[in-house]
Amino acid sequence: MLRRFIILALLMLSLPTLAAAQSAIRESDNVIRNRRNASTIGVASGQLEGLYPRFAAEIARVLDDGDTLRVLPYLAYGAASNVEDLLYLRGIDVAFTQSDALEYFKTERKIRDLGGRISYLMRLYTTEVHILAGPDIKVMEDLRGKKVSFGPPGNSAALTGPIIFERLGIAIDAKLIDHTLGLEQLRRGEISALVRVVGKPVDYFTKIPADSGLHFLPISGKQVFNDLYSYGELTADDYPTLVRKGETIDTVAVPTVLAVFNWPKNSDRWKRLQKFTNAMFAKFDRFQQPPFHPKWREVNLAADVPGWTRSPLAEAALKSLAPDAQAGNESKAFEDFLHATQGGKGVSAAQREKLFREFLSWRARQSARP
């Protein structure tokens, strides 16, 4: 009996110590939890086969710095859906989208105040509009009244496709079909064309055999796209089974935008975004070196995005850079090239974009020479 009493007494005496230890553990967990959450940024990227996830993963690779800053990329549905995630989904501070996103939400979704709620950190690479059609479709006008797939809801083509056809004045029967299923339906003649907006070349098209009867449609009347887009082209070098040697398919190129939510200044989320933005600009030169995607070398940090407002955080970070670093090494060299070749003459935004892309191709060929 005495032994039981002693054991019970010892247990009673140990309870406060045990409770204190448990409290300390909980406090330590809370400290770790708060510290990690205070330094985390959520980035909405895109579907796995696109470039958005690759770029988001590379951003995380460069910027992650232990407990100071952690970038969490999320696989998402694409450009249009990413804007909605940026507006409404908890934990999303940054999103990959396109230069025409504001136009899409204004005209197609009737949301007109987006410019005050989101802004951009930087303009990234451009992606080309690919319109793949069946053998009976020769020009864009042939698609009038026909079934055209823009891919699944929320992806880039579902955003840009309606704008392209509306501006060309071609009424179609728009469908939102998964890309894989859409290609099968195109082969069977169940739809007349499909649209994808993706950086060339992409396996989705390169794997199509030469005897498929499918082909790309050129986009004519490009002057109606000057305000939002630049010009691009598809060649046999990009798609040898779909484009004849020496042939050029003119198309529209869509600039990619790294968008952010306009959090109230000095709020918790604003401070996180400020840390992310400063790191992006300060470490940007690392993205332009191997093994990172070569399209990082297309980025001009000082480039404007028509219709968009640059984030004040990006403005401040841009001003903190040395003048010759603001546009990146490739863009700085291009500015010198443009001044030398054009004699200081002004060029349109579309001409400038075309010359810049040609300049990058020339630089790549020069670098490849022994």
LOGUFI-921339 format. One record per atom (N, C-alpha, C): x, y, z. Coordinates in steps of 0.001 Angstrom, whole numbers, padded with zeros to 6 digits, always signed. Example, Ala and Ser with C-alpha at 12.3 -4.5 7.8 and 13.67 -1.06 7.14 Angstrom:
+013190-005690+007800 +012300-004500+007800 +013200-003300+007800 +012850-002250+007080 +013670-001060+007140 +012900+000030+007870 
END
This chain:
+000827-001203+000000 +000000+000000+000000 +000864+001257+000000 +001906+001224+000864 +002810+002372+000946 +003530+002591-000386 +003885+001474-001001 +004587+001569-002300 +003702+002225-003354 +002431+001838-003380 +001498+002444-004338 +001343+003945-004075 +001322+004307-002817 +001169+005722-002463 +002359+006538-002941 +003562+005950-002766 +004780+006656-003180 +004795+006851-004698 +004412+005759-005417 +004388+005851-006888 +003391+006908-007348 +002215+006938-006713 +001187+007919-007065 +001676+009326-006784 +002348+009490-005646 +002870+010814-005293 +003901+011285-006313 +004775+010385-006711 +005793+010746-007699 +005170+011133-009043 +004115+010401-009406 +003425+010741-010657 +002785+012118-010576 +002197+012428-009442 +001567+013739-009253 +002606+014850-009340 +003776+014587-008739 +004830+015598-008769 +005392+015805-010174 +005370+014735-010985 +005949+014834-012339 +005010+015470-013353 +003730+015545-013032 +002761+016098-013991 +003078+017531-014395 +003370+018439-013446 +003709+019812-013869 +004924+019854-014781 +005930+019003-014469 +007128+018978-015311 +006791+018482-016720 +005973+017441-016781 +005548+016904-018068 +004738+017916-018849 +003827+018596-018148 +003005+019626-018801 +003872+020762-019328 +004889+021133-018547 +005791+022206-018972 +006571+021794-020211 +007007+020529-020226 +007757+020029-021381 +006893+020022-022633 +005645+019570-022482 +004731+019550-023616 +004446+020960-024111 +004309+021891-023171 +004066+023291-023535 +005248+023861-024309 +006466+023501-023878 +007661+023976-024559 +007736+023440-025979 +007359+022157-026131 +007362+021554-027464 +006365+022256-028373 +005154+022512-027805 +004134+023200-028604 +004609+024600-028991 +005245+025284-028051 +005734+026629-028337 +006805+026583-029421 +007682+025602-029343 +008721+025462-030352 +008110+025176-031720 +007110+024312-031765 +006426+024023-033028 +005782+025271-033601 +005150+026060-032728 +004497+027288-033187 +005510+028277-033748 +006668+028362-033095 +007714+029271-033578 +008169+028857-034968 +008413+027551-035148 +008848+027039-036455 +007760+027264-037505 +006503+026954-037125 +005390+027103-038053 +005242+028558-038499 +005295+029476-037546 +005128+030897-037881 +006278+031400-038739 +007500+030952-038412 +008660+031415-039168 +008587+030943-040619 +008220+029688-040816 +008167+029155-042181 +007038+029782-042990 +005891+029954-042361 +004764+030551-043085 +004997+032020-043389 +005754+032687-042541 +006019+034113-042757 +006925+034359-043951 +007621+033329-044436 +008575+033518-045532 +008179+032761-046797 +006934+032287-046875 +006492+031460-047991 +005681+032251-049010 +005993+032039-050276 +005277+032656-051396 +004697+031544-052272 +003398+031636-052583 +002761+030663-053462 +002702+031174-054892 +003106+030332-055841 +003143+030722-057252 +002260+029767-058061 +001248+030298-058740 +000400+029506-059625 +001097+029386-060973 +001414+028147-061380 +002138+027965-062642 +001184+027501-063739 +001190+026228-064087 +000331+025792-065178 +000313+024283-065293 -000082+023793-066453 -000145+022355-066678 +001260+021808-066924 +001452+020558-066539 +002787+019976-066453 +003559+020040-067761 +002864+019914-068906 +003580+019860-070178 +003971+021239-070699 +003559+022313-070028 +003872+023662-070482 +005149+024209-069860 +005471+025470-070192 +006678+026106-069678 +006477+026728-068290 +005247+027067-067939 +005019+027711-066642 +005618+026913-065483 +005339+025597-065366 +005913+024851-064239 +007440+024832-064258 +008023+024748-065461 +009492+024742-065564 +010053+026057-065021 +009479+027177-065429 +009961+028469-064967 +009717+028652-063466 +008566+028209-062990 +008270+028335-061561 +009248+027519-060727 +009565+026318-061198 +010521+025467-060481 +011910+026099-060470 +012279+026750-061556 +013586+027396-061604 +013629+028629-060706 +012516+029331-060599 +012455+030455-059660 +012665+029958-058235 +011985+028874-057885 +012145+028310-056544 +013582+027871-056311 +014194+027289-057327 +015572+026805-057202 +016549+027935-056897 +016336+029095-057506 +017243+030221-057325 +016933+031005-056045 +015659+031187-055747 +015277+032094-054666 +015161+031434-053303 +014856+030136-053244 +014705+029485-051941 +015970+029669-051107 +015778+030133-049886 +016915+030448-049027 +016599+030054-047588 +016332+028781-047385 +016023+028299-046047 +014775+028943-045491 +014865+029466-044284 +013718+030082-043632 +013506+031542-044048 +014442+032099-044812 +014323+033503-045208 +013289+033703-046308 +013303+032808-047291 +012344+032882-048393 +012155+031486-048969 +010906+031088-049102 +010591+029802-049715 +009503+029997-050750 +009740+029492-051954 +008795+029612-053063 +008147+028254-053298 +006807+028235-053276 +006059+027000-053487 +005280+027092-054798 +005781+026470-055887 +005029+026467-057148 +003852+025497-057070 +002731+025901-057651 +001542+025043-057711 +001225+024730-059169 +000982+023460-059457 +000455+023125-060775 -000969+023663-060858 -001295+024338-061947 -002610+024960-062095 -003093+024744-063519 -004199+025427-063894 -004829+025159-065183 -004337+026057-066313 -003650+027161-065993 -003141+028003-067051 -003459+029473-066848 -003235+030254-067908 -003210+031709-067816 -004473+032325-067228 -005647+031950-067751 -006900+032545-067264 -007210+032084-065852 -007103+030794-065622 -007374+030255-064292 -006403+030804-063257 -005158+031047-063660 -004168+031569-062720 -004547+032946-062202 -005151+033759-063057 -005597+035082-062609 -006681+034938-061541 -007597+034005-061750 -008626+033763-060744 -008018+033254-059437 -007014+032375-059542 -006331+031899-058337 -005644+033050-057616 -005048+033947-058382 -004380+035100-057786 -005376+035991-057046 -006577+036086-057582 -007603+036931-056972 -008267+036285-055755 -008476+034969-055812 -009377+034355-054838 -008794+033200-054012 -007709+032584-054474 -007210+031399-053782 -006223+031788-052689 -006455+031283-051495 -005567+031579-050375 -004159+031048-050634 -003179+031847-050274 -001796+031412-050379 -001133+031694-051707 -001864+032235-052691 -001283+032547-053997 -000953+034037-054050 +000311+034349-054253 +000774+035745-054313 +001266+036131-055704 +001697+035122-056475 +002300+035335-057793 +001669+034353-058767 +001501+034773-060029 +000895+033878-061012 +001479+034133-062390 +001701+033059-063138 +002068+033167-064546 +000785+033368-065349 +000795+034363-066211 -000351+034581-067088 +000145+035229-068373 -000740+035866-069120 -000395+036421-070428 -000747+037901-070500 -000142+038562-071486 -000358+039992-071650 -001800+040333-071981 -002554+039377-072559 -003939+039652-072942 -004948+039239-071869 -004467+038905-070675 -005380+038456-069618 -006378+039541-069226 -005915+040781-069103 -006827+041858-068719 -007886+042085-069792 -007475+041978-071063 -008427+042132-072175 -009474+041025-072129 -009027+039802-071860 -009950+038667-071797 -010976+038853-070691 -010534+039223-069503 -011470+039363-068388 -012396+040565-068581 -011932+041567-069315 -012783+042731-069568 -013837+042424-070617 -013451+041750-071712 -014382+041536-072817 -015194+040250-072678 -014540+039176-072199 -015225+037885-072123 -015910+037661-070775 -015325+038159-069707 -015852+037923-068372 -016515+039147-067765 -016403+040288-068454 -017034+041541-068032 -016541+042002-066655 -015269+041759-066365 -014638+042252-065136 -013693+043374-065541 -013974+044587-065107 -013270+045748-065632 -012306+046409-064653 -012226+045953-063431 -011390+046636-062446 -010132+045854-062088 -009749+044907-062932 -008610+044061-062593 -007308+044840-062496 -007166+045890-063311 -005924+046651-063322 -005583+047252-061976 -006565+047481-061131 -006309+048022-059805 -006054+046962-058756 -006294+045688-059119 -006155+044603-058145 -004909+043757-058376 -004442+043712-059616 -003220+042972-059904 -002297+043847-060748 -001016+043537-060716 -000023+044255-061510 +001037+043248-061951 +002110+043720-062564 +003109+042762-063039 +004492+043091-062488 +005261+042027-062280 +006654+042190-061868 +007559+042315-063078 +007340+041450-064071 +008177+041490-065264 +007482+040775-066415 +007853+041189-067590 +007425+040483-068798 +008463+039404-069084 +007991+038180-069336 +008888+037059-069567 +008970+036744-071062 +009035+035498-071410 +009178+035047-072786 +007848+035168-073546 +007904+034981-074848 +006682+034966-075657 +006347+033523-076053 +005059+033268-076229 +004592+031964-076699 +003803+032174-077991 +003878+031191-078855 +003252+031329-080167 +001855+030718-080200 +000968+031354-080959 -000364+030809-081194 -000253+029765-082309 -000608+028525-081988 -000601+027428-082958 -002053+027088-083282 -002440+027214-084545 -003778+026800-084976 -003609+025632-085938 -003921+024443-085461 -003775+023220-086241 -005124+022845-086835 -005163+022644-088140 -006430+022409-088836 -006383+021124-089655 -007563+020663-090016 -007702+019489-090859 -007461+019815-092322 -007427+018806-093183 -007062+018998-094596 -008043+019853-095386 -009308+019953-094956 -010290+020722-095717 -010277+022210-095350 -009467+022597-094383 -009383+023995-093949 -008093+024591-094492 -008209+025614-095337 -007032+026192-095976 -006616+027529-095357 -007609+028343-094997 -007331+029656-094410 -008243+029855-093208 -007974+030878-092415 -008744+031127-091211 -010232+031297-091490 -010560+031960-092596 -011958+032211-092932 -012739+030907-093101 -012053+029829-093484 -012726+028539-093656 -013273+027988-092347 -012845+028546-091230 -013308+028074-089921 -014621+028728-089485 -015104+029660-090253 -016351+030336-089878 -017480+029306-089700 -018093+029334-088525 -019184+028424-088208 -018746+027013-087852 -017424+026752-087881 -016921+025389-087626 -016543+025221-086151 -016385+023958-085751 -015992+023634-084378 -014480+023791-084223 -014099+024607-083241 -012683+024850-082954 -012471+024669-081455 -011506+023843-081084 -011226+023602-079672 -010141+024540-079166 -010383+025126-077980 -009405+025969-077314 -008756+025253-076131 -008905+023934-076068 -008322+023208-074953 -009207+023293-073722 -008724+022804-072569 -009545+022786-071353 -009775+024186-070804 -010822+024380-070001 -011099+025693-069419 -009915+026200-068605 -009625+027501-068744 -008586+028127-067944 -007203+028111-068542 -006985+027317-069618 -005639+027272-070184 -005413+028471-071103 -004165+028627-071579 -003788+029826-072336 -004601+030017-073601 -004853+028934-074330 -005607+029056-075581 -007053+029468-075332 -007622+029044-074202 -008989+029442-073869 -009076+030931-073578 -007951+031535-073246 -007897+032976-073013 -007671+033716-074329 -006650+033311-075078 -006259+034042-076282 -007143+033720-077486 -007571+032457-077608 -008343+032041-078773 -009555+032898-079073 -010441+033126-078094 -011614+033962-078369 -011256+035369-078835 -010174+035946-078292 -009751+037290-078697 -009297+037281-080151 -008526+036262-080539 -008020+036173-081911 -009181+036145-082908 -010128+035241-082678 -011226+035100-083647 -012176+036297-083608 -012373+036885-082446 -013240+038065-082365 -012638+039226-083135 -011331+039430-082986 -010691+040549-083685 -010626+040326-085196 -010582+039071-085609 -010613+038775-087046 -012028+038781-087602 -013017+038854-086721 -014401+038886-087161 -014899+037558-087686 -014327+036459-087170 -014717+035123-087627 -015474+034421-086506 -016767+034211-086715 -017595+033528-085709 -017422+032020-085843 -017090+031359-084746 -016867+029913-084760 -017725+029249-083688 -017733+027929-083719 -018390+027143-082674 -017287+026690-081714 -017039+027493-080673 -015915+027258-079763 -016188+026078-078841 -015169+025230-078657 -015251+024080-077772 -014082+024126-076784 -014314+023614-075580 -013266+023515-074571 -013003+022032-074314 -012072+021491-075066 -011793+020057-075053 -010345+019838-074620 -010120+018861-073770 -008766+018508-073364 -007869+018353-074587 -006616+018788-074472 -005731+018816-075635 -005553+017439-076276 -005375+016422-075468 -005171+015077-076013 -006406+014598-076759 -007567+014759-076156 -008817+014365-076800 -009090+015233-078022 -008764+016513-077928 -008977+017419-079057 -008208+016996-080285 -006955+016544-080099 -006169+016090-081246 -006786+014853-081879 -007300+013957-081076 -007964+012776-081607 -009224+013152-082384 -009990+014084-081854 -011208+014510-082546 -010874+015230-083849 -009761+015974-083877 -009344+016628-085110 -008966+015592-086158 -008267+014569-085756 -007882+013510-086690 -009100+012789-087264 -010145+012653-086449 -011362+011963-086907 -012306+012903-087643 -011979+014182-087706 -012835+015133-088401 -014024+015605-087589 -014022+015348-086293 -015137+015762-085436 -015062+017246-085093 -013874+017821-085137 -013700+019273-085040 -012834+019698-086219 -012842+020995-086531 -012118+021466-087713 -010730+022000-087399 -010504+022413-086159 -009197+022952-085788 -009080+022959-084271 -007848+023071-083809 -007597+023270-082388 -006545+024358-082231 -006589+025018-081089 -005691+026138-080818 -004891+025835-079558 -003587+026061-079643 -002734+026003-078467 -001838+027235-078454 -001593+027772-077271 -000683+028901-077106 +000461+028407-076231 +001609+028163-076863 +002711+027514-076162 +004011+027863-076880 +005107+027892-076120 +006393+028195-076719 +006857+027087-077650 +007229+027452-078843 +007672+026479-079843 +009109+026036-079569 +009492+024834-080036 +008619+023745-080480 +008111+022948-079277 +006985+022276-079440 +006421+021488-078358 +006127+020081-078877 +006392+019081-078046 +006241+017682-078470 +004834+017362-078968 +003856+018052-078424 +002463+017823-078816 +002320+017882-080336 +003044+018810-080974 +002973+018957-082426 +004100+018222-083149 +005303+018182-082569 +006427+017554-083273 +006215+016063-083478 +005387+015440-082648 +005154+013996-082750 +004078+013629-083765 +003432+014632-084364 +002414+014353-085385 +003111+013922-086674 +002754+012778-087253 +003442+012293-088457 +003154+013168-089672 +004063+013093-090641 +003962+013936-091833 +002756+013592-092690 +002247+012369-092626 +001123+011955-093466 -000222+012105-092761 -000276+012930-091705 -001513+013077-090928 -002579+013891-091651 -002152+014716-092611 -003090+015615-093286 -003361+016888-092516 -002796+017013-091335 -002991+018204-090509 -001934+019256-090859 -002260+020496-090613 -001328+021587-090935 -001675+022820-090110 -000706+023748-090022 -000923+024998-089299 -001542+026043-090229 -002398+026876-089652 -002987+027985-090397 -002243+029283-090085 -001891+030057-091112 -001310+031382-090844 -002392+032340-090348 -002005+033259-089498 -002933+034275-088997 -002683+035551-089777 -003670+035947-090571 -003550+037164-091381 -004245+038317-090662 -004100+039510-091229 -004725+040683-090615 -004110+041029-089275 -002789+040841-089181 -002144+040969-087882 -002144+042392-087317 -002474+043382-088165 -002470+044747-087665 -003470+044957-086533 -004477+044108-086438 -005480+044267-085381 -004974+043736-084044 -003757+043204-084008 -003205+042654-082772 -002056+043486-082201 -001733+044602-082831 -000541+045363-082460 -000537+045845-081014 -001728+046062-080442 -001765+046668-079106 -001380+045696-078000 -001613+044397-078195 -001389+043418-077133 -000315+042391-077458 -000092+042130-078740 +000722+040999-079128 +001934+041432-079945 +002805+040473-080175 +003902+040653-081112 +003747+039595-082207 +004678+039588-083143 +004567+038668-084263 +005497+037476-084071 +005057+036340-084553 +005868+035131-084482 +005738+034351-085765 +006455+033240-085834 +006394+032401-087023 +006710+030957-086650 +006170+030048-087454 +006417+028623-087306 +007097+028150-088589 +008194+027419-088457 +008963+026986-089621 +009217+025485-089568 +009835+024976-090630 +010187+023554-090685 +011227+023201-089635 +012033+024160-089233 +012996+023904-088165 +012278+023609-086853 +011112+024237-086667 +010313+023999-085460 +009512+022702-085573 +008856+022523-086739 +007944+021396-086931 +008145+020787-088325 +009166+019960-088489 +009490+019429-089831 +008405+018565-090447 +007515+017981-089648 +006462+017130-090210 +005205+017912-090561 +005110+019153-090141 +003896+019946-090363 +004114+021173-091244 +005377+021592-091390 +005688+022774-092198 +006716+022379-093255 +006447+022740-094505 +007367+022407-095589 +008670+023191-095478 +009746+022586-095930 +011054+023238-095914 +010991+024553-096680 +011466+025632-096067 +011447+026950-096693 +010161+027717-096488 +009143+027076-095923 +007854+027738-095691 +007853+028403-094309 +007155+029527-094220 +007007+030233-092946 +005525+030451-092665 +005074+030003-091510 +003691+030213-091102 +003653+031403-090152 +003103+032518-090622 +002995+033708-089770 +001961+033475-088677 +002283+033934-087486 +001336+033792-086381 +001490+034961-085418 +000782+034873-084318 +000810+035900-083277 +001543+035328-082068 +002385+036135-081450 +003112+035717-080259 +002567+036473-079042 +002423+035750-077941 +001804+036301-076736 +002840+036410-075625 +003136+037618-075149 +004085+037751-074038 +003540+037138-072746 +004407+036441-072037 +004072+035898-070725 +004337+036956-069659 +003473+037004-068660 +003571+038016-067607 +003650+037323-066252 +004562+037784-065413 +004610+037338-064025 +003808+038351-063218 +002580+037959-062863 +001636+038879-062222 +001622+038686-060707 +001254+039749-059998 +001178+039703-058537 -000095+040388-058070 -000533+040008-056885 -001693+040656-056282 -001233+041926-055578 -002037+042973-055674 -001690+044255-055056 -002111+044269-053589 -001309+043635-052746 -001609+043640-051314 -001427+045037-050736 -002182+045395-049684 -001996+046705-049036 -000555+046881-048562 -000036+048071-048754 +001357+048336-048392 +001606+048057-046914 +002730+047399-046644 +003189+047045-045293 +002363+045955-044616 +001418+045357-045364 +000711+044202-044809 +001654+042991-044822 +001254+041931-044137 +002097+040737-044073 +002376+040181-045456 +001350+040061-046300 +001546+039504-047639 +002382+040446-048507 +002212+041733-048328 +003004+042717-049078 +004483+042558-048747 +004802+042353-047468 +006201+042199-047055 +006815+040938-047645 +006025+039863-047700 +006529+038641-048331 +006821+038877-049810 +005886+039547-050475 +006040+039807-051899 +007218+040746-052159 +007435+041668-051274 +008588+042565-051404 +009892+041771-051340 +009970+040825-050416 +011158+039980-050294 +011358+039146-051562 +010271+038597-052086 +010328+037810-053316 +010795+038669-054489 +010208+039852-054640 +010532+040738-055755 +011985+041176-055715 +012456+041585-054562 +013849+042025-054446 +014811+040894-054805 +014468+039681-054380 +015325+038535-054700 +015300+038229-056197 +014124+038316-056842 +014006+038050-058275 +014899+038982-059087 +014876+040265-058755 +015652+041241-059520 +017140+041154-059180 +017451+040963-057909 +018857+040930-057501 +019582+039705-058059 +018880+038595-058191 +019501+037349-058636 +019162+037012-060089 +018636+037960-060822 +018126+037649-062152 +019201+037141-063098 +020411+037608-062959 +021459+037167-063876 +021697+035667-063816 +021358+035033-062695 +021539+033582-062585 +020589+032820-063507 +019398+033392-063754 +018439+032718-064631 +018920+032668-066078 +019790+033583-066453 +020228+033672-067841 +021455+032820-068138 +021829+031983-067181 +022969+031099-067354 +022493+029635-067355 +023229+028746-068040 +022892+027317-067946 +022963+026863-066487 +022143+025908-066089 +021301+025033-066911 +019866+025520-067042 +019600+026791-066768 +018227+027284-066790 +017737+027456-068229 +016404+027476-068375 +015792+027482-069710 +016289+028675-070533 +016649+028441-071809 +017198+029525-072635 +016252+030700-072838 +014948+030488-072652 +014015+031596-072851 +014157+032678-071773 +014860+032389-070686 +015147+033453-069717 +015959+034563-070382 +016727+034221-071398 +017571+035225-072053 +016771+036173-072937 +015490+035876-073122 +014625+036794-073871 +014090+037922-072994 +014269+037792-071694 +013602+038714-070762 +014339+040048-070677 +013587+041112-070838 +014057+042482-070612 +013345+042988-069363 +014069+043141-068269 +013438+043511-066997 +012726+044854-067068 +013161+045724-067951 +012564+047047-068054 +011407+047111-069043 +011082+045992-069707 +010032+046006-070734 +008665+046283-070132 +007886+047087-070839 +006514+047381-070427 +005566+046307-070953 +004403+046203-070319 +003339+045328-070789 +002131+046213-071081 +001748+046391-072364 +000635+047278-072708 -000633+046934-071929 -001252+047970-071367 -002500+047797-070630 -002317+047429-069173 -001092+047105-068769 -000803+046706-067402 -000051+047809-066665 -000082+047734-065329 +000707+048621-064477 +001795+047803-063797 +003010+048299-063860 +004095+047612-063171 +003933+047773-061664 +004165+046710-060916 +004062+046763-059463 +005050+047780-058899 +004621+048589-057929 +005573+049516-057283 +006771+048786-056694 +006576+047550-056263 +007695+046769-055742 +008717+046498-056849 +008230+046204-058051 +009125+045979-059184 +009807+047270-059604 +009062+048380-059576 +009656+049681-059901 +010831+049977-058987 +010638+049749-057686 +011704+050026-056717 +012891+049090-056938 +012613+047808-057189 +013697+046853-057401 +014462+047161-058678 +013740+047597-059721 +014372+047921-060993 +015309+049117-060844 +014874+050123-060094 +015700+051318-059898 +016955+051017-059095 +016907+049964-058289 +018067+049630-057460 +019171+048946-058256 +018851+048473-059466 +019845+047807-060287 +020734+048818-060991 +021940+048394-061326 +022818+049240-062125 +022186+049452-063489 +022371+050629-064103 +021722+050908-065397 +021970+049851-066453 +023176+049282-066520 +023451+048300-067564 +022922+046927-067229 +022361+046767-066005 +021799+045466-065637 +020291+045452-065705 +019676+046618-065883 +018228+046701-065827 +017557+045881-066908 +018158+045791-068066 +017527+045071-069173 +018108+043680-069386 +019103+043306-068624 +019724+041990-068832 +020785+042089-069912 +021743+041183-069920 +022861+041269-070841 +022421+041210-072297 +021523+040278-072626 +021085+040139-074013 +020362+041391-074481 +019485+041925-073642 +018700+043091-074032 +019577+044328-074157 +020582+044443-073302 +021503+045578-073404 +022255+045518-074721 +022738+044347-075086 +023430+044188-076360 +022497+044502-077529 +021227+044106-077392 +020259+044385-078457 +020041+045887-078615 +019965+046619-077503 +019774+048064-077590 +020925+048705-078363 +022155+048244-078119 +023300+048759-078857 +023178+048411-080340 +022755+047165-080616 +022575+046716-081994 +021504+047545-082700 +020390+047791-082011 +019282+048531-082594 +019698+049958-082925 +020429+050569-082018 +020876+051947-082249 +021830+052007-083437 +022699+051001-083537 +023685+051004-084623 +023037+050735-085973 +022088+049814-086024 +021499+049409-087302 +020361+050308-087756 +019633+050878-086805 +018488+051704-087164 +018818+053193-087148 +020028+053528-086759 +020440+054931-086764 +019612+055816-085861 +019100+055260-084787 +018303+056044-083853 +016872+056239-084291 +016476+055643-085428 +015107+055775-085909 +014153+054975-085028 +012962+055485-084854 +011963+054783-084062 +011408+053589-084822 +011114+052536-084108 +010482+051359-084705 +009250+051034-083883 +008269+050413-084525 +007047+050043-083818 +007340+048919-082830 +006392+048713-081906 +006561+047648-080913 +006658+046290-081598 +005839+046092-082646 +005865+044823-083356 +007198+044617-084077 +007710+045688-084732 +008998+045586-085420 +010120+045333-084426 +010037+045999-083293 +011062+045844-082263 +011101+044406-081753 +009921+043833-081524 +009856+042468-081041 +010431+041502-082076 +010087+041705-083346 +010588+040836-084404 +012107+040937-084514 +012639+042158-084458 +014078+042346-084533 +014783+041717-083341 +014166+041819-082168 +014779+041248-080972 +014855+039733-081069 +013783+039100-081546 +013782+037651-081694 +014819+037209-082732 +014939+037968-083825 +015945+037656-084832 +017346+037824-084261 +017517+038861-083446 +018808+039105-082809 +019197+037951-081883 +018240+037443-081105 +018521+036329-080207 +018908+035075-080999 +018198+034833-082114 +018531+033682-082949 +019944+033812-083504 +020301+035028-083925 +021652+035259-084458 +022705+035038-083381 +022440+035533-082164 +023385+035346-081061 +023552+033863-080725 +022449+033126-080789 +022522+031692-080493 +023375+030968-081527 +023213+031354-082812 +024022+030723-083876 +025495+031063-083719 +025774+032323-083333 +027152+032736-083141 +027803+031969-081987 +027037+031752-080917 +027568+031047-079749 +027834+029581-080057 +027073+029023-081006 +027205+027611-081340 +028406+027340-082243 +028956+028384-082859 +030092+028196-083761 +031354+027850-082954 +032211+026990-083501 +033446+026631-082799 +034421+027797-082772 
END
